[in-house]
Amino acid sequence: MALSRRSLFALPLIVLACSIAGGIYGPRVASVAAASDDQSLDLDQDVQDFSKVLSLVEQDFATKVSPDTTIYKGAIPGMLRTLDPHSNFFDAREYQLMKEDQKGHYYGVGMQVGPQPDGKTAVKAPFPGAPAYKAGIRPGDVIVAVNDRPTDGMNTTEIADLLKGPRGTQVKIVVAREGAPEHLTFTVVRDEISRKSVQDAFFVKPGIAYVKILSFNETTSKELLDNLRRLGEDQFKGLILDLRDNPGGLLNEGVAVADHFLPKGALIVSHRGRSAPEKAYVAQHGNHGRDYPMVVLVNRYSASAAEIVSGALQDHDRALILGETTFGKGLVQTVYPLDEGTALALTWAHFYTPSGRLIQRDYTNKSFFDYYFHRDESARNPVDVKQTDGGRTVYGGGGITPDVKYDPGKIDRLQAELLRTGLFNFTSWYFGSHPTQLPKGWMPDDAVLTQLRKYLRDHGTKFTDDDFDQHLPWIRRNLAHEMYTTAFNVDDADAMFERIDPEVARAVELMPQAEALSVASRKVVAQRMAARERQ
């Protein structure tokens, strides 16, 4: 990355003062930049010390180093790691991918690819209606070459980059397919690829709708409203809102989603930081009197904006929360563009649920690995105790604790191997000698499961018949998902998977409890308001 020496030395100043920010954050940045003379002197000395160290490294290190190594992979990430787990530096590619995720679209052929155990890259799922899907590329196809460039030695990221390109341009993709005697060649015209952040909603029972939000990007709230209108929201008898595995995204989209389910004027979330005054977000449009019961599904991977939504609905007793304790990310980042297409995500505030709790998990005195992967499910801040509108006790400090816990169980060795490659590879093998059509409602029968057992053993998977039999419902459901992805498409596969999800069935059972919770809370709030009027 060819930045001038002067700009390299200025980066610590840029990071600390955020002087590259603009827009609505301008006044806040100006106030930060107005440091005292003593502070400026201290900062100047820090920059001089950093400059000396960098010069010594470049001059005397045993091998030649570049700014990419010393600055962008070392100094800046190292500095940010001393702050919190979510402040981060993005190189040009990472920043581009982040912007694509936020916008919900990019230009390419429209398929998910992933690595195989043998080092090859295979198609996981063409997106419905995308150029790759229309061309006939299907899950399990191993990418052999892209535009006459063999993919041997390339990683999945490099191959994915080759598949992207300007709209209307052609890309030639050569694949190896199970059961095909020779390689297959597809010429695909790149197009704009839009990915839904909200899966197509459907009814799991008469009157009870189900909708899953995958992430919060620029179109999430619109996608949600379109789905609810399509199903006829005014006639709902209940709604299951699935936020499991949702990593979050844009704050304003999380606010807009919560707005739709809460009364107009209800507090949704607030945030404040050392140099940012408190800002509160309230429902601007409201639910227009729609008070159907709601159950929200969460798990340990529900984070950030997903926690804003679930926290707001819980604090106002608008929904029953079912699942696992959420991730616990209560920090707000702003992304500041830097030179050469890079960017900095810097934490500048904490967010608080309507009851005033900070749900951020403790990240002091632990490694990033422990923070992200070693979870204490019962973690909570004993001094951050708040109440919901209806008077229920809730805690901060450890994510959103569900009202009703649902333990999906730990994945054992056999399940992990089946999820990683076993079911996917079997599906590719199966459709290499069977038509790629299945009837709607199809599920793997005993004959298919017998073939799966044999295939796994023939390909080195170690298990006993008891191991296999104890997981039969799980195997049947997950194998059906893989096979639906090929026979139909990934969206149909996801819908089938959720329709027969035991946790979704549990949410349906809890709908009367969710309604009782909402009714009781509204009664308490009404009594409280009446008491205030009498005073």
C-alpha positions as CSV (number, residue, x, y, z in Angstrom):
1,M,0.0,0.0,0.0
2,A,1.8,3.0,-1.3
3,L,1.2,5.8,1.3
4,S,3.6,8.6,1.8
5,R,5.9,8.5,4.9
6,R,4.1,11.5,6.2
7,S,0.7,9.9,6.0
8,L,2.1,6.8,7.7
9,F,3.3,8.8,10.7
10,A,0.0,10.6,10.9
11,L,-2.2,7.5,11.2
12,P,-2.0,7.3,15.0
13,L,-3.2,10.9,15.1
14,I,-6.0,10.0,12.7
15,V,-7.1,7.0,14.7
16,L,-7.0,8.8,18.1
17,A,-8.7,12.0,17.0
18,C,-11.0,10.6,14.3
19,S,-10.4,13.6,12.2
20,I,-11.3,11.7,9.1
21,A,-15.0,11.5,10.1
22,G,-17.6,13.6,8.6
23,G,-21.4,14.0,8.3
24,I,-23.4,14.0,11.5
25,Y,-20.2,13.1,13.5
26,G,-18.4,16.3,12.5
27,P,-19.2,18.3,15.6
28,R,-18.3,15.5,17.9
29,V,-15.0,15.1,16.1
30,A,-14.3,18.8,16.4
31,S,-14.7,18.7,20.1
32,V,-12.4,15.8,20.4
33,A,-9.8,17.5,18.3
34,A,-9.8,20.6,20.5
35,A,-7.3,19.1,23.0
36,S,-5.2,21.1,25.4
37,D,-1.7,22.2,24.6
38,D,-0.4,19.6,27.1
39,Q,-2.3,16.8,25.4
40,S,-1.1,17.9,22.0
41,L,2.5,17.8,23.2
42,D,2.0,14.3,24.6
43,L,0.6,13.1,21.4
44,D,3.4,14.7,19.3
45,Q,5.9,12.9,21.5
46,D,4.1,9.6,21.0
47,V,4.1,10.0,17.3
48,Q,7.8,10.8,17.3
49,D,8.5,7.7,19.4
50,F,6.5,5.6,16.9
51,S,8.4,7.2,14.0
52,K,11.7,6.3,15.6
53,V,10.7,2.7,16.1
54,L,9.4,2.3,12.6
55,S,12.6,3.8,11.1
56,L,14.7,1.4,13.1
57,V,12.6,-1.6,11.9
58,E,12.8,-0.5,8.3
59,Q,16.6,0.1,8.5
60,D,17.9,-2.8,10.6
61,F,15.4,-5.6,10.6
62,A,16.9,-8.9,9.4
63,T,14.7,-9.0,6.2
64,K,13.1,-6.2,4.2
65,V,9.7,-5.1,5.6
66,S,6.9,-3.2,4.0
67,P,4.3,-0.8,5.4
68,D,1.7,-3.5,4.8
69,T,3.4,-5.6,7.4
70,T,4.6,-3.0,9.9
71,I,1.6,-0.6,9.8
72,Y,-1.5,-2.3,8.5
73,K,-1.0,-5.8,9.8
74,G,1.0,-4.8,12.9
75,A,0.8,-1.4,14.5
76,I,-2.7,-0.4,13.7
77,P,-4.4,-3.7,14.5
78,G,-2.2,-4.1,17.6
79,M,-3.2,-0.7,18.9
80,L,-6.9,-1.4,18.3
81,R,-6.7,-4.7,20.1
82,T,-5.8,-2.9,23.3
83,L,-9.1,-1.0,23.1
84,D,-11.8,-3.6,22.7
85,P,-12.6,-6.7,20.6
86,H,-14.7,-4.8,18.0
87,S,-12.6,-1.9,17.0
88,N,-10.9,-3.1,13.8
89,F,-8.8,-2.1,10.7
90,F,-10.1,-3.2,7.3
91,D,-7.7,-3.6,4.4
92,A,-9.1,-2.7,0.9
93,R,-10.7,-6.1,0.2
94,E,-12.2,-6.4,3.7
95,Y,-13.7,-2.9,3.5
96,Q,-15.2,-3.6,0.1
97,L,-16.8,-6.9,1.3
98,M,-18.2,-5.0,4.4
99,K,-19.8,-2.4,2.1
100,E,-21.3,-5.1,-0.1
101,D,-22.8,-6.8,3.0
102,Q,-24.3,-3.5,4.1
103,K,-25.8,-2.7,0.7
104,G,-27.0,-6.3,0.2
105,H,-25.7,-6.6,-3.3
106,Y,-22.6,-7.0,-5.5
107,Y,-21.7,-7.8,-9.1
108,G,-20.8,-11.4,-10.1
109,V,-22.3,-14.8,-10.9
110,G,-24.2,-15.3,-7.7
111,M,-23.1,-18.4,-5.9
112,Q,-21.6,-19.4,-2.6
113,V,-18.3,-21.3,-2.8
114,G,-16.3,-23.1,-0.1
115,P,-13.2,-25.1,0.5
116,Q,-13.1,-28.9,0.3
117,P,-10.8,-31.2,2.5
118,D,-8.7,-31.9,-0.6
119,G,-7.9,-28.2,-1.0
120,K,-10.3,-27.7,-4.0
121,T,-13.1,-25.2,-4.0
122,A,-16.7,-26.3,-4.6
123,V,-20.0,-24.6,-5.3
124,K,-22.1,-24.7,-2.1
125,A,-25.2,-23.0,-3.5
126,P,-26.1,-20.9,-6.5
127,F,-28.4,-18.2,-5.5
128,P,-32.0,-18.5,-6.9
129,G,-32.4,-16.6,-10.1
130,A,-28.7,-15.6,-10.3
131,P,-26.6,-16.1,-13.5
132,A,-24.9,-19.2,-12.1
133,Y,-28.2,-20.7,-11.2
134,K,-29.7,-20.0,-14.6
135,A,-26.6,-21.4,-16.3
136,G,-27.1,-24.8,-14.6
137,I,-24.2,-24.7,-12.1
138,R,-25.2,-26.7,-9.1
139,P,-24.0,-27.5,-5.5
140,G,-21.0,-29.9,-5.4
141,D,-19.5,-28.7,-8.7
142,V,-15.7,-28.4,-8.2
143,I,-14.3,-25.2,-9.8
144,V,-11.4,-26.3,-12.1
145,A,-10.7,-23.1,-14.0
146,V,-12.0,-19.5,-14.3
147,N,-11.4,-17.7,-17.6
148,D,-8.8,-20.3,-18.6
149,R,-6.9,-19.9,-15.3
150,P,-6.5,-23.2,-13.5
151,T,-7.6,-22.9,-9.9
152,D,-4.9,-25.3,-8.6
153,G,-3.1,-23.7,-5.7
154,M,-5.8,-20.9,-5.4
155,N,-7.7,-20.5,-2.1
156,T,-11.5,-19.9,-2.0
157,T,-11.1,-16.2,-1.6
158,E,-8.9,-15.9,-4.7
159,I,-11.4,-17.9,-6.7
160,A,-14.4,-15.8,-5.4
161,D,-12.6,-12.7,-6.5
162,L,-12.1,-14.1,-10.0
163,L,-15.9,-14.7,-10.3
164,K,-16.8,-11.1,-9.4
165,G,-16.6,-8.4,-12.0
166,P,-18.5,-5.6,-13.8
167,R,-22.1,-6.1,-14.8
168,G,-22.6,-7.5,-18.3
169,T,-19.1,-9.1,-18.6
170,Q,-18.6,-12.8,-19.3
171,V,-16.8,-15.3,-17.2
172,K,-16.0,-18.9,-18.3
173,I,-16.2,-21.4,-15.5
174,V,-15.0,-25.0,-15.9
175,V,-16.2,-27.5,-13.2
176,A,-15.8,-31.1,-12.4
177,R,-19.1,-32.8,-11.5
178,E,-19.7,-36.1,-9.8
179,G,-20.9,-38.6,-12.4
180,A,-19.9,-36.5,-15.4
181,P,-17.1,-38.2,-17.5
182,E,-15.6,-34.9,-18.5
183,H,-15.3,-31.3,-17.2
184,L,-18.3,-29.1,-17.9
185,T,-17.9,-25.5,-19.2
186,F,-20.3,-22.7,-18.5
187,T,-20.1,-19.2,-19.9
188,V,-21.9,-16.9,-17.4
189,V,-22.7,-13.2,-17.8
190,R,-22.2,-11.3,-14.6
191,D,-25.0,-9.3,-13.1
192,E,-26.1,-7.5,-10.0
193,I,-26.5,-10.0,-7.2
194,S,-28.9,-9.1,-4.5
195,R,-29.0,-11.3,-1.4
196,K,-32.0,-11.2,0.9
197,S,-31.4,-10.2,4.5
198,V,-34.9,-11.5,5.3
199,Q,-36.0,-15.0,4.3
200,D,-39.4,-15.4,2.7
201,A,-42.0,-15.4,5.5
202,F,-44.6,-18.2,5.7
203,F,-47.2,-19.6,8.0
204,V,-46.1,-22.4,10.3
205,K,-49.7,-22.9,11.6
206,P,-52.9,-21.2,10.5
207,G,-52.6,-17.5,11.5
208,I,-49.0,-17.9,13.0
209,A,-46.4,-16.5,10.8
210,Y,-42.6,-17.1,10.8
211,V,-39.9,-14.8,9.5
212,K,-36.2,-15.0,9.8
213,I,-33.8,-12.0,9.6
214,L,-30.3,-13.0,8.6
215,S,-28.6,-9.7,9.1
216,F,-29.3,-6.0,9.2
217,N,-28.3,-4.2,6.0
218,E,-29.7,-1.2,4.1
219,T,-32.8,-3.0,2.9
220,T,-33.8,-5.1,6.0
221,S,-36.7,-3.1,7.3
222,K,-38.2,-2.8,3.8
223,E,-37.8,-6.6,3.2
224,L,-39.5,-7.3,6.5
225,L,-42.5,-5.0,5.8
226,D,-42.9,-6.5,2.4
227,N,-43.0,-10.0,3.8
228,L,-45.5,-9.1,6.6
229,R,-47.8,-7.3,4.1
230,R,-47.7,-10.3,1.7
231,L,-48.9,-12.6,4.4
232,G,-51.6,-10.1,5.6
233,E,-50.2,-8.9,8.9
234,D,-53.5,-7.5,10.1
235,Q,-54.9,-11.0,10.4
236,F,-52.0,-12.5,12.3
237,K,-52.7,-14.6,15.4
238,G,-49.0,-14.7,16.3
239,L,-45.5,-14.1,14.8
240,I,-42.2,-16.0,15.3
241,L,-39.3,-13.6,14.7
242,D,-36.1,-15.6,14.2
243,L,-32.9,-13.8,15.0
244,R,-30.7,-16.9,15.6
245,D,-27.2,-16.6,14.1
246,N,-27.9,-13.0,13.2
247,P,-24.6,-11.1,13.7
248,G,-26.2,-7.6,13.6
249,G,-25.3,-4.9,11.1
250,L,-26.7,-1.4,10.8
251,L,-28.1,0.4,13.9
252,N,-30.8,2.3,12.0
253,E,-32.2,-0.9,10.5
254,G,-32.4,-2.6,13.8
255,V,-34.2,0.5,15.2
256,A,-36.6,0.4,12.2
257,V,-37.4,-3.3,12.7
258,A,-38.2,-2.7,16.4
259,D,-40.2,0.4,15.6
260,H,-42.7,-1.8,13.6
261,F,-43.6,-3.9,16.6
262,L,-43.7,-1.3,19.4
263,P,-46.2,1.5,20.2
264,K,-45.4,4.9,18.7
265,G,-43.1,6.9,21.0
266,A,-41.7,3.8,22.8
267,L,-37.9,3.9,23.5
268,I,-36.0,1.4,21.4
269,V,-32.4,2.0,22.3
270,S,-30.0,4.8,23.4
271,H,-26.3,5.2,23.2
272,R,-23.6,7.4,24.6
273,G,-19.9,7.7,24.8
274,R,-17.1,9.7,26.2
275,S,-17.3,12.3,23.5
276,A,-20.8,11.7,22.3
277,P,-23.9,12.9,24.2
278,E,-26.7,10.5,24.9
279,K,-29.0,9.9,21.9
280,A,-32.3,8.1,22.2
281,Y,-34.1,6.3,19.4
282,V,-37.9,6.0,19.8
283,A,-40.6,4.4,17.6
284,Q,-41.5,6.9,14.9
285,H,-44.2,5.0,13.2
286,G,-45.3,2.3,15.7
287,N,-47.3,-0.9,15.4
288,H,-50.6,0.8,14.7
289,G,-52.3,-1.1,17.4
290,R,-51.2,-4.6,16.2
291,D,-50.7,-6.4,19.4
292,Y,-50.6,-10.0,18.2
293,P,-48.3,-12.2,20.4
294,M,-44.7,-12.7,19.4
295,V,-41.9,-15.2,20.2
296,V,-38.4,-14.1,19.3
297,L,-35.8,-16.9,18.7
298,V,-32.2,-16.1,19.7
299,N,-29.0,-18.0,20.3
300,R,-25.4,-17.4,21.3
301,Y,-24.6,-16.0,17.9
302,S,-27.3,-13.3,17.9
303,A,-25.4,-10.1,18.3
304,S,-25.4,-6.3,18.0
305,A,-28.5,-5.1,16.1
306,A,-30.2,-8.4,16.8
307,E,-29.7,-7.7,20.5
308,I,-31.1,-4.2,20.1
309,V,-34.3,-5.7,18.6
310,S,-34.7,-8.6,21.1
311,G,-33.7,-6.3,24.0
312,A,-36.3,-3.7,23.1
313,L,-39.1,-6.2,22.7
314,Q,-38.2,-7.9,25.9
315,D,-37.9,-4.7,28.0
316,H,-41.4,-3.6,26.8
317,D,-42.8,-7.2,27.3
318,R,-43.8,-7.1,23.6
319,A,-42.4,-10.6,22.9
320,L,-41.3,-13.7,24.7
321,I,-37.6,-14.5,24.1
322,L,-36.8,-18.1,23.5
323,G,-33.4,-19.8,23.0
324,E,-29.9,-19.2,24.4
325,T,-28.3,-16.1,25.9
326,T,-27.2,-13.9,23.1
327,F,-23.6,-12.9,22.3
328,G,-23.5,-9.7,24.4
329,K,-22.2,-6.9,22.1
330,G,-23.2,-3.6,23.4
331,L,-20.6,-1.5,21.6
332,V,-21.3,0.9,18.7
333,Q,-18.8,1.4,16.0
334,T,-18.5,4.0,13.2
335,V,-16.5,3.1,10.1
336,Y,-14.1,5.8,9.1
337,P,-12.7,5.6,5.5
338,L,-8.9,5.9,5.2
339,D,-6.5,6.2,2.2
340,E,-6.1,3.5,-0.5
341,G,-9.6,2.0,0.1
342,T,-9.0,1.0,3.7
343,A,-11.1,1.8,6.7
344,L,-11.2,1.9,10.5
345,A,-14.1,0.7,12.6
346,L,-13.8,2.5,16.0
347,T,-16.0,2.0,19.0
348,W,-17.3,5.4,20.1
349,A,-20.3,4.6,22.3
350,H,-22.2,2.0,24.3
351,F,-25.8,1.2,23.6
352,Y,-28.4,0.6,26.3
353,T,-31.8,-1.2,26.1
354,P,-35.0,0.7,27.0
355,S,-34.7,-0.4,30.7
356,G,-31.2,1.1,30.8
357,R,-29.1,-2.1,30.8
358,L,-25.7,-2.4,29.0
359,I,-25.6,-5.9,27.6
360,Q,-21.9,-5.9,26.6
361,R,-20.0,-8.9,28.0
362,D,-16.8,-8.3,29.9
363,Y,-13.7,-8.5,27.6
364,T,-11.0,-7.5,30.1
365,N,-8.2,-9.9,31.1
366,K,-9.0,-12.5,28.4
367,S,-7.8,-13.3,24.9
368,F,-9.8,-12.6,21.8
369,F,-10.2,-16.4,21.3
370,D,-11.7,-16.7,24.8
371,Y,-14.0,-13.7,24.3
372,Y,-15.4,-15.1,21.1
373,F,-15.5,-18.8,21.7
374,H,-15.4,-19.5,25.5
375,R,-18.8,-18.4,26.7
376,D,-20.2,-18.1,30.2
377,E,-23.9,-18.6,29.6
378,S,-24.8,-17.4,33.1
379,A,-22.6,-14.2,32.9
380,R,-24.5,-11.1,34.1
381,N,-23.6,-7.9,35.9
382,P,-25.1,-8.2,39.4
383,V,-25.3,-4.4,39.8
384,D,-26.9,-3.8,36.4
385,V,-30.4,-4.9,37.5
386,K,-33.4,-3.4,35.7
387,Q,-37.1,-4.0,35.2
388,T,-39.3,-4.5,32.1
389,D,-42.4,-2.5,31.6
390,G,-44.4,-5.2,33.4
391,G,-42.0,-5.3,36.4
392,R,-39.9,-8.4,35.4
393,T,-36.2,-8.3,36.5
394,V,-33.6,-8.3,33.7
395,Y,-29.8,-8.0,33.9
396,G,-27.1,-6.3,31.9
397,G,-23.5,-7.5,31.3
398,G,-24.0,-10.8,29.5
399,G,-26.2,-10.5,26.5
400,I,-30.0,-10.9,26.4
401,T,-31.1,-13.7,28.7
402,P,-34.1,-15.6,27.2
403,D,-37.4,-15.7,29.0
404,V,-37.5,-19.4,28.2
405,K,-34.3,-21.3,27.5
406,Y,-34.0,-23.8,24.7
407,D,-30.9,-25.9,24.5
408,P,-30.2,-27.2,21.0
409,G,-27.5,-29.6,22.4
410,K,-23.9,-29.8,21.6
411,I,-22.7,-31.1,18.3
412,D,-20.7,-34.3,18.7
413,R,-17.9,-35.6,16.5
414,L,-20.2,-37.4,14.0
415,Q,-22.5,-34.5,13.6
416,A,-19.6,-32.1,13.1
417,E,-18.1,-34.3,10.3
418,L,-21.5,-34.6,8.6
419,L,-22.0,-30.8,8.7
420,R,-18.5,-30.1,7.5
421,T,-18.4,-32.4,4.4
422,G,-20.2,-35.7,4.9
423,L,-23.8,-34.7,3.9
424,F,-22.6,-32.2,1.2
425,N,-20.4,-34.8,-0.5
426,F,-22.9,-37.5,-0.3
427,T,-25.5,-35.3,-1.9
428,S,-23.1,-34.5,-4.8
429,W,-22.4,-38.3,-5.2
430,Y,-26.2,-39.2,-5.0
431,F,-27.2,-36.7,-7.7
432,G,-24.4,-37.9,-9.9
433,S,-26.5,-41.0,-10.6
434,H,-30.0,-39.8,-9.8
435,P,-32.2,-37.1,-11.4
436,T,-31.9,-33.7,-9.6
437,Q,-35.7,-33.5,-9.0
438,L,-37.5,-34.3,-5.8
439,P,-41.3,-34.0,-5.0
440,K,-42.3,-31.2,-2.7
441,G,-42.4,-32.4,0.9
442,W,-39.8,-35.1,0.2
443,M,-37.8,-36.4,3.1
444,P,-34.9,-39.0,3.0
445,D,-36.4,-42.5,3.4
446,D,-34.7,-45.6,4.9
447,A,-33.2,-46.5,1.5
448,V,-31.5,-43.2,1.2
449,L,-30.2,-43.3,4.8
450,T,-28.8,-46.8,4.1
451,Q,-26.9,-45.4,1.1
452,L,-25.7,-42.6,3.3
453,R,-24.3,-45.0,6.0
454,K,-22.5,-47.0,3.3
455,Y,-21.1,-43.9,1.6
456,L,-19.8,-42.5,4.9
457,R,-18.0,-45.7,5.8
458,D,-16.6,-46.2,2.3
459,H,-15.1,-42.7,2.6
460,G,-13.5,-43.1,6.0
461,T,-16.0,-41.8,8.5
462,K,-15.8,-43.8,11.7
463,F,-19.1,-44.4,13.6
464,T,-21.2,-47.2,15.0
465,D,-24.8,-48.0,14.1
466,D,-25.8,-46.7,17.5
467,D,-24.1,-43.4,16.8
468,F,-26.0,-43.1,13.6
469,D,-29.4,-44.2,14.9
470,Q,-29.4,-41.8,17.9
471,H,-29.1,-38.9,15.5
472,L,-31.6,-40.1,12.9
473,P,-34.1,-37.2,13.1
474,W,-31.2,-34.7,13.0
475,I,-29.5,-36.5,10.1
476,R,-32.8,-36.7,8.2
477,R,-33.5,-33.0,8.5
478,N,-29.9,-31.9,7.7
479,L,-29.6,-34.2,4.7
480,A,-32.9,-33.0,3.4
481,H,-31.5,-29.5,3.5
482,E,-28.5,-30.4,1.4
483,M,-30.6,-32.3,-1.1
484,Y,-33.3,-29.6,-1.4
485,T,-30.5,-27.1,-2.1
486,T,-29.6,-29.1,-5.2
487,A,-33.1,-30.3,-6.2
488,F,-34.8,-26.9,-5.7
489,N,-32.7,-24.0,-4.4
490,V,-31.1,-22.7,-1.2
491,D,-34.1,-20.6,-0.3
492,D,-36.5,-23.5,-0.6
493,A,-34.1,-25.6,1.4
494,D,-34.0,-23.0,4.2
495,A,-37.8,-22.8,4.3
496,M,-38.2,-26.6,4.6
497,F,-35.5,-26.7,7.3
498,E,-37.3,-24.1,9.4
499,R,-40.7,-25.6,8.9
500,I,-39.6,-28.8,10.7
501,D,-37.3,-27.1,13.3
502,P,-38.1,-28.4,16.8
503,E,-37.4,-24.9,18.2
504,V,-39.9,-23.3,15.9
505,A,-42.4,-25.9,17.1
506,R,-41.6,-25.0,20.6
507,A,-42.2,-21.3,19.8
508,V,-45.7,-22.2,18.5
509,E,-46.4,-23.9,21.8
510,L,-45.3,-20.8,23.7
511,M,-47.6,-18.4,21.8
512,P,-50.3,-18.4,24.5
513,Q,-47.6,-17.6,27.1
514,A,-46.3,-14.7,24.9
515,E,-49.8,-13.3,24.7
516,A,-50.4,-13.6,28.5
517,L,-47.1,-11.7,29.0
518,S,-48.0,-8.9,26.7
519,V,-51.5,-8.6,28.2
520,A,-50.3,-8.6,31.8
521,S,-47.6,-5.9,30.9
522,R,-50.2,-3.6,29.3
523,K,-52.4,-3.9,32.4
524,V,-49.5,-3.0,34.7
525,V,-48.6,0.0,32.5
526,A,-52.2,1.2,32.4
527,Q,-52.5,0.9,36.2
528,R,-49.2,2.8,36.6
529,M,-50.4,5.6,34.3
530,A,-53.8,5.8,36.1
531,A,-52.0,6.1,39.5
532,R,-49.9,8.9,38.2
533,E,-53.0,10.8,36.9
534,R,-54.6,10.5,40.4
535,Q,-51.6,12.1,42.0
